[in-house]
Amino acid sequence: MSGIVFQRGTLLIQTGPHPHLHVVMNDPVHCNEAGDLTVLVVNLSSVKFGAYHDPSCVLGAGCHPFVRLDSWLMYSHSAVLRVPRIEHNLSIGDIQHRDPVDVDTFALIRQGFDVSPHVKSKIIRYIKRHGI
């Protein structure tokens, strides 16, 4: 099992024009579909006045050292990623580690998966299959 990628850990990953903080939702598990060790990640995006955001989980500014503005969890963009690929991208600097989220923040993020209407069915299956 990987010691670099772990539950509650955060990764700064380039998504679109800006890097976004991604929260790792589980310790690595073997996923038969991927044929590899995988983790579920979900990213944060700043709440912008007048723009839609999923209200299922909104975190306040300062909940994490990287979060400077109120931010929402983009459950529609959550993804299952292969751990070896994450580790490779960490080693070449394309992904960066950040501090883990605290236990209470993690619990709020996890609860959002249960209430957000934007979680894809394949993500729901992964959560159930791996007891996340």
Protein Blocks (a to p, Z undefined) as FASTA:
>chain_A
ZZkbcghiacdddehjbdcddddfbdcdddfklopacddddddddddehiacdfkbccde
hiafklmbdcdddfklgccddfklmmmmmmnopaccdddddfklmmmmmmmmmmmckbcf
klmmmmmmnoZZ
